[in-house]
């Protein structure tokens, strides 16, 4: 069952014992943080941001993980192109 945003907010405020305004502020901060990270990664993968710049924003382990995922996708595409 998919809950409405209002129902989800009510659940979180009840479980955490926080005011709606505080939960909304935390949700906004978390959401902006995720969108910011996604935008950084997108900029890095498109070549608009250097690896060193991304490491400054995230940590080196996270960037290593991103590189490994990109490399795996590149290998998959290369394998698919060769098998045609």
Kinemage of the C-alpha trace (Angstrom):
@kinemage 1
@onewidth
@group {chain A} dominant
@subgroup {mainchain}
@vectorlist {calphas} color= white
{ca unk a 1} P 0.000 0.000 0.000
{ca unk a 2} L 1.425 3.364 -0.990
{ca unk a 3} L 0.943 6.041 1.649
{ca unk a 4} L 0.363 9.686 0.881
{ca unk a 5} L 3.033 12.202 1.841
{ca unk a 6} L 0.773 13.444 4.632
{ca unk a 7} L 0.438 9.898 6.000
{ca unk a 8} L 4.178 9.352 5.781
{ca unk a 9} L 4.799 12.663 7.556
{ca unk a 10} L 2.344 11.740 10.287
{ca unk a 11} L 4.042 8.373 10.760
{ca unk a 12} L 7.517 9.912 11.003
{ca unk a 13} L 6.461 12.665 13.402
{ca unk a 14} L 4.746 10.109 15.623
{ca unk a 15} L 7.634 7.625 15.584
{ca unk a 16} L 10.319 10.261 16.170
{ca unk a 17} L 8.264 12.412 18.498
{ca unk a 18} L 9.142 15.520 16.514
{ca unk a 19} L 7.144 18.478 15.305
{ca unk a 20} L 6.091 18.488 11.646
{ca unk a 21} L 8.218 21.553 10.965
{ca unk a 22} L 11.350 19.807 12.228
{ca unk a 23} L 10.650 16.666 10.200
{ca unk a 24} L 10.003 18.765 7.091
{ca unk a 25} L 13.226 20.711 7.636
{ca unk a 26} L 15.193 17.468 8.002
{ca unk a 27} L 13.505 16.005 4.933
{ca unk a 28} L 14.325 19.086 2.885
{ca unk a 29} L 17.942 19.014 4.001
{ca unk a 30} L 18.267 15.289 3.250
{ca unk a 31} L 16.558 15.653 -0.130
{ca unk a 32} L 18.705 18.582 -1.205
{ca unk a 33} L 21.779 16.631 -0.083
{ca unk a 34} L 20.799 13.678 -2.275
{ca unk a 35} L 20.036 15.891 -5.253
{ca unk a 36} L 23.349 17.710 -4.776
{ca unk a 37} L 25.276 14.424 -4.691
{ca unk a 38} L 23.455 13.158 -7.794
{ca unk a 39} L 24.291 16.401 -9.606
{ca unk a 40} L 27.943 16.154 -8.607
{ca unk a 41} L 28.162 12.572 -9.865
{ca unk a 42} L 26.383 13.469 -13.092
{ca unk a 43} L 28.831 16.339 -13.645
{ca unk a 44} L 31.783 14.023 -12.992
{ca unk a 45} L 30.550 11.285 -15.309
{ca unk a 46} L 29.854 13.788 -18.093
{ca unk a 47} L 33.364 15.211 -17.775
{ca unk a 48} L 32.346 18.576 -16.345
{ca unk a 49} L 33.925 17.897 -12.947
{ca unk a 50} L 37.397 16.517 -12.266
{ca unk a 51} L 37.863 13.434 -10.106
{ca unk a 52} L 39.854 15.459 -7.568
{ca unk a 53} L 36.986 17.913 -7.293
{ca unk a 54} L 34.517 15.099 -6.687
{ca unk a 55} L 36.791 13.582 -4.031
{ca unk a 56} L 36.758 16.949 -2.243
{ca unk a 57} L 32.948 16.907 -2.200
{ca unk a 58} L 32.463 13.215 -1.444
{ca unk a 59} L 35.075 10.859 -0.050
{ca unk a 60} L 37.630 8.895 -2.054
{ca unk a 61} L 35.967 5.556 -1.283
{ca unk a 62} L 32.645 6.788 -2.712
{ca unk a 63} L 34.388 8.056 -5.857
{ca unk a 64} L 36.206 4.709 -6.203
{ca unk a 65} L 32.807 3.005 -6.030
{ca unk a 66} L 31.419 5.326 -8.723
{ca unk a 67} L 34.439 4.623 -10.936
{ca unk a 68} L 34.033 0.866 -10.461
{ca unk a 69} L 30.361 1.043 -11.398
{ca unk a 70} L 31.128 3.127 -14.492
{ca unk a 71} L 33.899 0.720 -15.517
{ca unk a 72} L 31.569 -2.279 -15.127
{ca unk a 73} L 28.962 -0.616 -17.343
{ca unk a 74} L 31.629 0.243 -19.918
{ca unk a 75} L 32.797 -3.396 -19.952
{ca unk a 76} L 29.217 -4.598 -20.392
{ca unk a 77} L 28.677 -2.284 -23.348
{ca unk a 78} L 31.988 -3.349 -24.898
{ca unk a 79} L 31.072 -7.016 -24.455
{ca unk a 80} L 27.666 -6.439 -26.048
{ca unk a 81} L 29.211 -4.582 -28.989
{ca unk a 82} L 31.723 -7.389 -29.585
{ca unk a 83} L 29.077 -10.099 -29.551
{ca unk a 84} L 27.100 -8.615 -32.428
